[in-house]
Amino acid sequence: ILSIVTGTMDRPDAYRRMARSVAENTGVPWELVVADASSPAVEYVTPPAVRLIERPRLGHVAGYNRAFRATRGRWVCWLNDDAEVYPGWANRAIEFMDRHRGIGLGALAYDQEPARDCIQNYMGIDYANFGIIRRELGDALGWFDECCWMYGGDNSLTYRVLLSGNGVAPIRPAFLRHSPFQDKHRPGNEARQAGDAESLGNRYNERLPQMRETYARRLAEVKP
């Protein structure tokens, strides 16, 4: 029913915490698809995973896209390897999406100390730092836009969903805990940020009014 996509690179302890939380707290049939750029590749523990080795490293966007295209579930979500899910998370996310058919992408709220129930917002639109989407919609949209290499893939999927006429909505309360152990210390990542932001803006900023209108209209349809 649910395909869970993650990427990992030289963070085996974080990955294992994430995988263990998925195994213990996911109450629907699931699979885990991992874009693994580690050197050497992560030694996996239960649960078994579909492991997609990256040699050379593809980067966040292309690596996740490769993993998305390998999924088999009706629903697809993505998590960082430094996230841990809470009990009941998958059932609640799927129930929300089934109840709100006009929402194409659900943004899963998360705790990140000291903040709780976090949802990212950019240019007045909530986007899914961790998201759930129907696989058929993700396939039709082409998943993350590869105009970006490292940053902005999640924004781009939000934009693609809105431009298709579907909504994006936050799903609360928090579904997971995020512990960004090494996000700011990847060699070369920071240098990519400005270029990725420029590429994303060049492609989508002119259509922000249309996306904001769809976002507001679809969000108004969501019932508690």
ChimeraX commands (.cxc) that place a marker at each C-alpha (Angstrom):
marker #1 position 0.00,0.00,0.00 radius 0.5
marker #1 position 2.75,2.45,0.98 radius 0.5
marker #1 position 6.18,2.98,-0.54 radius 0.5
marker #1 position 8.63,4.89,1.66 radius 0.5
marker #1 position 11.56,6.55,-0.09 radius 0.5
marker #1 position 14.70,7.79,1.62 radius 0.5
marker #1 position 18.26,8.66,0.72 radius 0.5
marker #1 position 21.36,8.08,2.77 radius 0.5
marker #1 position 25.06,8.88,2.53 radius 0.5
marker #1 position 27.54,7.81,5.20 radius 0.5
marker #1 position 25.07,8.08,8.08 radius 0.5
marker #1 position 24.46,4.42,9.00 radius 0.5
marker #1 position 23.37,5.11,12.58 radius 0.5
marker #1 position 20.79,7.68,11.50 radius 0.5
marker #1 position 19.53,5.38,8.75 radius 0.5
marker #1 position 19.14,2.46,11.14 radius 0.5
marker #1 position 17.15,4.55,13.60 radius 0.5
marker #1 position 14.84,5.64,10.78 radius 0.5
marker #1 position 14.44,2.10,9.42 radius 0.5
marker #1 position 13.74,0.69,12.87 radius 0.5
marker #1 position 11.06,3.29,13.53 radius 0.5
marker #1 position 9.42,2.47,10.19 radius 0.5
marker #1 position 9.40,-1.25,11.02 radius 0.5
marker #1 position 7.92,-0.66,14.47 radius 0.5
marker #1 position 5.38,2.07,13.71 radius 0.5
marker #1 position 3.98,1.51,10.19 radius 0.5
marker #1 position 0.56,-0.13,10.36 radius 0.5
marker #1 position -0.08,-0.76,6.65 radius 0.5
marker #1 position 1.75,-3.02,4.16 radius 0.5
marker #1 position 4.85,-1.11,3.09 radius 0.5
marker #1 position 8.17,-1.17,1.31 radius 0.5
marker #1 position 11.31,0.91,1.86 radius 0.5
marker #1 position 13.26,2.13,-1.19 radius 0.5
marker #1 position 16.69,3.61,-0.39 radius 0.5
marker #1 position 18.89,5.78,-2.59 radius 0.5
marker #1 position 22.28,4.87,-1.09 radius 0.5
marker #1 position 25.31,6.99,-1.94 radius 0.5
marker #1 position 27.29,5.71,1.06 radius 0.5
marker #1 position 30.84,4.48,0.70 radius 0.5
marker #1 position 30.78,1.64,1.49 radius 0.5
marker #1 position 27.06,1.04,1.11 radius 0.5
marker #1 position 25.10,0.92,4.36 radius 0.5
marker #1 position 24.96,-2.47,6.05 radius 0.5
marker #1 position 21.26,-2.98,6.31 radius 0.5
marker #1 position 19.38,-4.22,9.31 radius 0.5
marker #1 position 15.74,-5.25,9.58 radius 0.5
marker #1 position 13.64,-4.23,7.74 radius 0.5
marker #1 position 14.91,-5.41,4.36 radius 0.5
marker #1 position 15.02,-2.61,1.83 radius 0.5
marker #1 position 15.19,-2.10,-1.90 radius 0.5
marker #1 position 18.67,-0.61,-2.13 radius 0.5
marker #1 position 19.63,1.53,-5.12 radius 0.5
marker #1 position 23.39,2.06,-5.07 radius 0.5
marker #1 position 24.61,5.40,-6.44 radius 0.5
marker #1 position 28.00,5.27,-8.13 radius 0.5
marker #1 position 28.67,8.13,-8.70 radius 0.5
marker #1 position 26.47,10.14,-6.35 radius 0.5
marker #1 position 23.44,11.45,-8.21 radius 0.5
marker #1 position 22.48,14.21,-5.79 radius 0.5
marker #1 position 19.30,14.52,-3.76 radius 0.5
marker #1 position 16.87,15.26,-6.59 radius 0.5
marker #1 position 17.98,12.72,-9.19 radius 0.5
marker #1 position 18.63,10.10,-6.52 radius 0.5
marker #1 position 15.15,10.43,-5.06 radius 0.5
marker #1 position 13.59,10.44,-8.53 radius 0.5
marker #1 position 15.30,7.16,-9.32 radius 0.5
marker #1 position 13.91,5.74,-6.09 radius 0.5
marker #1 position 10.40,7.13,-6.73 radius 0.5
marker #1 position 10.32,5.37,-10.09 radius 0.5
marker #1 position 11.20,2.07,-8.42 radius 0.5
marker #1 position 8.23,2.18,-6.02 radius 0.5
marker #1 position 5.21,-0.13,-6.23 radius 0.5
marker #1 position 2.82,1.22,-3.62 radius 0.5
marker #1 position -0.46,3.01,-4.19 radius 0.5
marker #1 position 0.91,5.78,-1.98 radius 0.5
marker #1 position 4.46,7.14,-1.89 radius 0.5
marker #1 position 6.03,9.19,0.89 radius 0.5
marker #1 position 9.58,10.40,1.45 radius 0.5
marker #1 position 11.56,10.71,4.65 radius 0.5
marker #1 position 15.07,11.83,5.45 radius 0.5
marker #1 position 17.39,9.22,6.90 radius 0.5
marker #1 position 17.56,11.34,10.07 radius 0.5
marker #1 position 13.82,11.15,10.69 radius 0.5
marker #1 position 11.89,8.76,12.94 radius 0.5
marker #1 position 8.16,8.15,12.50 radius 0.5
marker #1 position 5.60,8.05,15.29 radius 0.5
marker #1 position 3.09,5.22,15.87 radius 0.5
marker #1 position 0.05,5.34,13.57 radius 0.5
marker #1 position 1.64,7.82,11.18 radius 0.5
marker #1 position 0.92,5.96,7.94 radius 0.5
marker #1 position -2.73,5.17,8.71 radius 0.5
marker #1 position -3.46,8.80,9.61 radius 0.5
marker #1 position -1.74,10.14,6.51 radius 0.5
marker #1 position -3.55,7.80,4.14 radius 0.5
marker #1 position -6.91,8.43,5.84 radius 0.5
marker #1 position -6.44,12.18,5.39 radius 0.5
marker #1 position -5.57,11.83,1.72 radius 0.5
marker #1 position -8.48,9.45,1.06 radius 0.5
marker #1 position -10.86,11.89,2.74 radius 0.5
marker #1 position -9.65,14.91,0.74 radius 0.5
marker #1 position -9.53,13.89,-2.89 radius 0.5
marker #1 position -8.77,17.42,-4.07 radius 0.5
marker #1 position -5.45,17.33,-2.20 radius 0.5
marker #1 position -2.72,15.86,-4.35 radius 0.5
marker #1 position 0.13,16.23,-1.87 radius 0.5
marker #1 position 0.06,16.02,1.90 radius 0.5
marker #1 position 2.80,17.78,3.89 radius 0.5
marker #1 position 3.52,15.73,7.01 radius 0.5
marker #1 position 4.08,17.86,10.10 radius 0.5
marker #1 position 7.17,17.03,12.14 radius 0.5
marker #1 position 8.84,17.84,15.44 radius 0.5
marker #1 position 12.31,19.36,15.32 radius 0.5
marker #1 position 13.47,20.48,18.73 radius 0.5
marker #1 position 12.63,22.92,20.11 radius 0.5
marker #1 position 9.79,23.43,17.59 radius 0.5
marker #1 position 6.77,21.15,17.23 radius 0.5
marker #1 position 4.31,20.48,14.38 radius 0.5
marker #1 position 6.59,22.12,11.81 radius 0.5
marker #1 position 5.46,22.75,8.24 radius 0.5
marker #1 position 7.73,24.55,5.79 radius 0.5
marker #1 position 6.38,27.54,3.86 radius 0.5
marker #1 position 7.95,29.30,0.90 radius 0.5
marker #1 position 6.51,32.24,-1.02 radius 0.5
marker #1 position 3.24,31.90,0.88 radius 0.5
marker #1 position 2.72,28.21,0.04 radius 0.5
marker #1 position 3.14,25.29,2.44 radius 0.5
marker #1 position 5.34,22.63,0.92 radius 0.5
marker #1 position 6.15,19.07,1.87 radius 0.5
marker #1 position 9.56,18.66,3.45 radius 0.5
marker #1 position 8.20,15.17,4.13 radius 0.5
marker #1 position 5.25,14.33,1.91 radius 0.5
marker #1 position 2.72,11.72,0.80 radius 0.5
marker #1 position 1.31,11.52,-2.73 radius 0.5
marker #1 position -0.51,9.01,-4.90 radius 0.5
marker #1 position 2.07,7.19,-6.98 radius 0.5
marker #1 position 0.06,7.61,-10.18 radius 0.5
marker #1 position 0.05,11.39,-9.71 radius 0.5
marker #1 position 3.76,11.50,-8.94 radius 0.5
marker #1 position 4.48,9.42,-12.04 radius 0.5
marker #1 position 2.32,11.71,-14.19 radius 0.5
marker #1 position 4.09,14.84,-12.89 radius 0.5
marker #1 position 7.60,13.42,-13.16 radius 0.5
marker #1 position 8.33,13.73,-9.41 radius 0.5
marker #1 position 11.03,16.28,-8.42 radius 0.5
marker #1 position 12.13,18.77,-11.09 radius 0.5
marker #1 position 15.73,18.03,-12.02 radius 0.5
marker #1 position 16.43,21.69,-12.71 radius 0.5
marker #1 position 17.65,21.38,-9.08 radius 0.5
marker #1 position 20.50,19.14,-7.94 radius 0.5
marker #1 position 20.39,19.23,-4.15 radius 0.5
marker #1 position 17.88,21.81,-2.86 radius 0.5
marker #1 position 14.32,22.59,-3.88 radius 0.5
marker #1 position 13.12,19.24,-5.16 radius 0.5
marker #1 position 10.33,19.16,-2.57 radius 0.5
marker #1 position 9.33,22.71,-3.53 radius 0.5
marker #1 position 9.24,21.76,-7.19 radius 0.5
marker #1 position 6.89,18.82,-6.58 radius 0.5
marker #1 position 4.60,21.12,-4.59 radius 0.5
marker #1 position 4.56,23.49,-7.56 radius 0.5
marker #1 position 3.91,20.72,-10.05 radius 0.5
marker #1 position 1.00,19.43,-7.97 radius 0.5
marker #1 position -0.55,22.91,-7.79 radius 0.5
marker #1 position -0.06,23.57,-11.49 radius 0.5
marker #1 position -1.91,20.32,-12.21 radius 0.5
marker #1 position -4.94,21.74,-10.35 radius 0.5
marker #1 position -4.50,19.59,-7.25 radius 0.5
marker #1 position -4.09,20.96,-3.75 radius 0.5
marker #1 position -1.35,20.83,-1.15 radius 0.5
marker #1 position -2.26,20.66,2.53 radius 0.5
marker #1 position -0.47,20.25,5.85 radius 0.5
marker #1 position -1.38,17.17,7.87 radius 0.5
marker #1 position -1.16,17.61,11.65 radius 0.5
marker #1 position -0.35,16.76,14.39 radius 0.5
marker #1 position 3.27,15.72,13.91 radius 0.5
marker #1 position 3.89,12.41,12.15 radius 0.5
marker #1 position 7.63,12.19,12.81 radius 0.5
marker #1 position 10.65,13.62,14.55 radius 0.5
marker #1 position 13.45,15.16,12.49 radius 0.5
marker #1 position 16.98,15.34,13.88 radius 0.5
marker #1 position 19.16,17.12,11.29 radius 0.5
marker #1 position 22.46,15.65,12.49 radius 0.5
marker #1 position 24.70,16.62,9.58 radius 0.5
marker #1 position 22.56,18.55,7.12 radius 0.5
marker #1 position 24.77,21.66,7.30 radius 0.5
marker #1 position 28.08,19.85,7.02 radius 0.5
marker #1 position 27.99,18.09,3.65 radius 0.5
marker #1 position 31.01,19.15,1.58 radius 0.5
marker #1 position 29.80,21.06,-1.43 radius 0.5
marker #1 position 26.12,21.15,-0.54 radius 0.5
marker #1 position 26.01,24.80,0.52 radius 0.5
marker #1 position 27.58,25.87,-2.76 radius 0.5
marker #1 position 24.64,24.32,-4.58 radius 0.5
marker #1 position 21.93,26.12,-2.63 radius 0.5
marker #1 position 21.99,29.49,-4.38 radius 0.5
marker #1 position 22.16,27.93,-7.84 radius 0.5
marker #1 position 19.29,25.56,-7.14 radius 0.5
marker #1 position 17.16,28.42,-5.77 radius 0.5
marker #1 position 17.85,30.46,-8.89 radius 0.5
marker #1 position 16.98,27.57,-11.19 radius 0.5
marker #1 position 13.74,26.92,-9.33 radius 0.5
marker #1 position 12.78,30.61,-9.38 radius 0.5
marker #1 position 13.50,30.94,-13.09 radius 0.5
marker #1 position 11.20,28.05,-13.84 radius 0.5
marker #1 position 8.27,28.73,-11.50 radius 0.5
marker #1 position 8.16,32.28,-10.09 radius 0.5
marker #1 position 6.11,33.72,-12.95 radius 0.5
marker #1 position 3.37,31.20,-12.15 radius 0.5
marker #1 position 3.24,31.92,-8.43 radius 0.5
marker #1 position -0.12,33.78,-8.65 radius 0.5
marker #1 position -1.74,30.76,-10.30 radius 0.5
marker #1 position -0.22,28.39,-7.76 radius 0.5
marker #1 position -1.29,30.55,-4.81 radius 0.5
marker #1 position -4.85,30.67,-6.11 radius 0.5
marker #1 position -5.01,26.89,-6.44 radius 0.5
marker #1 position -3.38,26.43,-3.06 radius 0.5
marker #1 position -5.88,28.69,-1.27 radius 0.5
marker #1 position -8.92,27.30,-3.09 radius 0.5
marker #1 position -8.06,23.66,-2.45 radius 0.5
marker #1 position -7.05,24.31,1.16 radius 0.5
marker #1 position -10.47,25.87,1.79 radius 0.5
marker #1 position -12.05,22.56,0.80 radius 0.5
marker #1 position -10.28,20.68,3.60 radius 0.5
marker #1 position -12.56,19.84,6.51 radius 0.5
marker #1 position -11.30,19.10,10.01 radius 0.5
marker link #1:1,2 radius 0.2
marker link #1:2,3 radius 0.2
marker link #1:3,4 radius 0.2
marker link #1:4,5 radius 0.2
marker link #1:5,6 radius 0.2
marker link #1:6,7 radius 0.2
marker link #1:7,8 radius 0.2
marker link #1:8,9 radius 0.2
marker link #1:9,10 radius 0.2
marker link #1:10,11 radius 0.2
marker link #1:11,12 radius 0.2
marker link #1:12,13 radius 0.2
marker link #1:13,14 radius 0.2
marker link #1:14,15 radius 0.2
marker link #1:15,16 radius 0.2
marker link #1:16,17 radius 0.2
marker link #1:17,18 radius 0.2
marker link #1:18,19 radius 0.2
marker link #1:19,20 radius 0.2
marker link #1:20,21 radius 0.2
marker link #1:21,22 radius 0.2
marker link #1:22,23 radius 0.2
marker link #1:23,24 radius 0.2
marker link #1:24,25 radius 0.2
marker link #1:25,26 radius 0.2
marker link #1:26,27 radius 0.2
marker link #1:27,28 radius 0.2
marker link #1:28,29 radius 0.2
marker link #1:29,30 radius 0.2
marker link #1:30,31 radius 0.2
marker link #1:31,32 radius 0.2
marker link #1:32,33 radius 0.2
marker link #1:33,34 radius 0.2
marker link #1:34,35 radius 0.2
marker link #1:35,36 radius 0.2
marker link #1:36,37 radius 0.2
marker link #1:37,38 radius 0.2
marker link #1:38,39 radius 0.2
marker link #1:39,40 radius 0.2
marker link #1:40,41 radius 0.2
marker link #1:41,42 radius 0.2
marker link #1:42,43 radius 0.2
marker link #1:43,44 radius 0.2
marker link #1:44,45 radius 0.2
marker link #1:45,46 radius 0.2
marker link #1:46,47 radius 0.2
marker link #1:47,48 radius 0.2
marker link #1:48,49 radius 0.2
marker link #1:49,50 radius 0.2
marker link #1:50,51 radius 0.2
marker link #1:51,52 radius 0.2
marker link #1:52,53 radius 0.2
marker link #1:53,54 radius 0.2
marker link #1:54,55 radius 0.2
marker link #1:55,56 radius 0.2
marker link #1:56,57 radius 0.2
marker link #1:57,58 radius 0.2
marker link #1:58,59 radius 0.2
marker link #1:59,60 radius 0.2
marker link #1:60,61 radius 0.2
marker link #1:61,62 radius 0.2
marker link #1:62,63 radius 0.2
marker link #1:63,64 radius 0.2
marker link #1:64,65 radius 0.2
marker link #1:65,66 radius 0.2
marker link #1:66,67 radius 0.2
marker link #1:67,68 radius 0.2
marker link #1:68,69 radius 0.2
marker link #1:69,70 radius 0.2
marker link #1:70,71 radius 0.2
marker link #1:71,72 radius 0.2
marker link #1:72,73 radius 0.2
marker link #1:73,74 radius 0.2
marker link #1:74,75 radius 0.2
marker link #1:75,76 radius 0.2
marker link #1:76,77 radius 0.2
marker link #1:77,78 radius 0.2
marker link #1:78,79 radius 0.2
marker link #1:79,80 radius 0.2
marker link #1:80,81 radius 0.2
marker link #1:81,82 radius 0.2
marker link #1:82,83 radius 0.2
marker link #1:83,84 radius 0.2
marker link #1:84,85 radius 0.2
marker link #1:85,86 radius 0.2
marker link #1:86,87 radius 0.2
marker link #1:87,88 radius 0.2
marker link #1:88,89 radius 0.2
marker link #1:89,90 radius 0.2
marker link #1:90,91 radius 0.2
marker link #1:91,92 radius 0.2
marker link #1:92,93 radius 0.2
marker link #1:93,94 radius 0.2
marker link #1:94,95 radius 0.2
marker link #1:95,96 radius 0.2
marker link #1:96,97 radius 0.2
marker link #1:97,98 radius 0.2
marker link #1:98,99 radius 0.2
marker link #1:99,100 radius 0.2
marker link #1:100,101 radius 0.2
marker link #1:101,102 radius 0.2
marker link #1:102,103 radius 0.2
marker link #1:103,104 radius 0.2
marker link #1:104,105 radius 0.2
marker link #1:105,106 radius 0.2
marker link #1:106,107 radius 0.2
marker link #1:107,108 radius 0.2
marker link #1:108,109 radius 0.2
marker link #1:109,110 radius 0.2
marker link #1:110,111 radius 0.2
marker link #1:111,112 radius 0.2
marker link #1:112,113 radius 0.2
marker link #1:113,114 radius 0.2
marker link #1:114,115 radius 0.2
marker link #1:115,116 radius 0.2
marker link #1:116,117 radius 0.2
marker link #1:117,118 radius 0.2
marker link #1:118,119 radius 0.2
marker link #1:119,120 radius 0.2
marker link #1:120,121 radius 0.2
marker link #1:121,122 radius 0.2
marker link #1:122,123 radius 0.2
marker link #1:123,124 radius 0.2
marker link #1:124,125 radius 0.2
marker link #1:125,126 radius 0.2
marker link #1:126,127 radius 0.2
marker link #1:127,128 radius 0.2
marker link #1:128,129 radius 0.2
marker link #1:129,130 radius 0.2
marker link #1:130,131 radius 0.2
marker link #1:131,132 radius 0.2
marker link #1:132,133 radius 0.2
marker link #1:133,134 radius 0.2
marker link #1:134,135 radius 0.2
marker link #1:135,136 radius 0.2
marker link #1:136,137 radius 0.2
marker link #1:137,138 radius 0.2
marker link #1:138,139 radius 0.2
marker link #1:139,140 radius 0.2
marker link #1:140,141 radius 0.2
marker link #1:141,142 radius 0.2
marker link #1:142,143 radius 0.2
marker link #1:143,144 radius 0.2
marker link #1:144,145 radius 0.2
marker link #1:145,146 radius 0.2
marker link #1:146,147 radius 0.2
marker link #1:147,148 radius 0.2
marker link #1:148,149 radius 0.2
marker link #1:149,150 radius 0.2
marker link #1:150,151 radius 0.2
marker link #1:151,152 radius 0.2
marker link #1:152,153 radius 0.2
marker link #1:153,154 radius 0.2
marker link #1:154,155 radius 0.2
marker link #1:155,156 radius 0.2
marker link #1:156,157 radius 0.2
marker link #1:157,158 radius 0.2
marker link #1:158,159 radius 0.2
marker link #1:159,160 radius 0.2
marker link #1:160,161 radius 0.2
marker link #1:161,162 radius 0.2
marker link #1:162,163 radius 0.2
marker link #1:163,164 radius 0.2
marker link #1:164,165 radius 0.2
marker link #1:165,166 radius 0.2
marker link #1:166,167 radius 0.2
marker link #1:167,168 radius 0.2
marker link #1:168,169 radius 0.2
marker link #1:169,170 radius 0.2
marker link #1:170,171 radius 0.2
marker link #1:171,172 radius 0.2
marker link #1:172,173 radius 0.2
marker link #1:173,174 radius 0.2
marker link #1:174,175 radius 0.2
marker link #1:175,176 radius 0.2
marker link #1:176,177 radius 0.2
marker link #1:177,178 radius 0.2
marker link #1:178,179 radius 0.2
marker link #1:179,180 radius 0.2
marker link #1:180,181 radius 0.2
marker link #1:181,182 radius 0.2
marker link #1:182,183 radius 0.2
marker link #1:183,184 radius 0.2
marker link #1:184,185 radius 0.2
marker link #1:185,186 radius 0.2
marker link #1:186,187 radius 0.2
marker link #1:187,188 radius 0.2
marker link #1:188,189 radius 0.2
marker link #1:189,190 radius 0.2
marker link #1:190,191 radius 0.2
marker link #1:191,192 radius 0.2
marker link #1:192,193 radius 0.2
marker link #1:193,194 radius 0.2
marker link #1:194,195 radius 0.2
marker link #1:195,196 radius 0.2
marker link #1:196,197 radius 0.2
marker link #1:197,198 radius 0.2
marker link #1:198,199 radius 0.2
marker link #1:199,200 radius 0.2
marker link #1:200,201 radius 0.2
marker link #1:201,202 radius 0.2
marker link #1:202,203 radius 0.2
marker link #1:203,204 radius 0.2
marker link #1:204,205 radius 0.2
marker link #1:205,206 radius 0.2
marker link #1:206,207 radius 0.2
marker link #1:207,208 radius 0.2
marker link #1:208,209 radius 0.2
marker link #1:209,210 radius 0.2
marker link #1:210,211 radius 0.2
marker link #1:211,212 radius 0.2
marker link #1:212,213 radius 0.2
marker link #1:213,214 radius 0.2
marker link #1:214,215 radius 0.2
marker link #1:215,216 radius 0.2
marker link #1:216,217 radius 0.2
marker link #1:217,218 radius 0.2
marker link #1:218,219 radius 0.2
marker link #1:219,220 radius 0.2
marker link #1:220,221 radius 0.2
marker link #1:221,222 radius 0.2
marker link #1:222,223 radius 0.2
marker link #1:223,224 radius 0.2
view
